Amino acid sequence: MSLADMLYSQGFGTRRVCAGLVQQGLVRLEGVPEPVTDALHAVEARERLGFTVQGQPWEYHAQAYVLLHKPAGTECSQKPSAWPSIYTLLPAPLRQRPQKGAVQGVQAIGRLDQDTTGMLLLTDDGKLIHQMAFPRRHVPKVYEVTCRHPVDSAQIQRLLAGVVLDDDPKPVRAAACEQTDDHALRLTLTEGKYHQVKRMVAAVGNRVEALHRSRIGALELPADLAPGQWRWLTPAELEAARQTAPAATPAA
Ligand code: URA
């Protein structure tokens, strides 16, 4: 592909803007000593090919797979109502990647509440979004829950046995639940109902004070990724994400 097309595919602006960036000598390719100024210069775009645009280092990814540590006080919507959007935490090229198939740019796979912190996966790979977000795939998600009242074994047993929420007579149960402190639980859910953790914990007579998602399937939030930070998934993490969603089970 041409250098200008490569920049366009990576979210550096319209095709015209990308051609202009190249012509002005603002783009440098890894291993090439001088800026390339021909917008039609042919590039063999391989994964993680390094380049800089106006001094900003970037790497080529045919599709974007990103981990974000969501801080509290952010909304997962592109058009937030009260809090800043999580998308403002991503650099412009990630926010501006062009539409791929049915997917309009980089999207979060699932959502967390405004006050929930922790792991979010974002991608423009429609297949992965479908695989991981499809309810019947039952991808396990692990939440660290801080409760207002002390946790007891009766609450844990009820969360494991199943509780009825107000919008569905069918009980929802935790796939796993363990006490991690006097006032803390680790809860694994394989569904993603609205405010599910908060409503389940309320249903057993306690209340969520703080909520943090530490794991999605085989992927764990890296300890060195601070709140508000993002990074590309490593090839091993991407493979783990793809393996995470087992085949859909038939409807009961
Ligand atoms: N359950 C909730 O109640 N909130 C979240 O953000 C995620 C799961």
Residues whose N, C-alpha, C, O or C-beta is under 5 A from the ligand:
A	BS01	URA	R111 L112 D113 T116 H195 Q196 V197 K198 R199
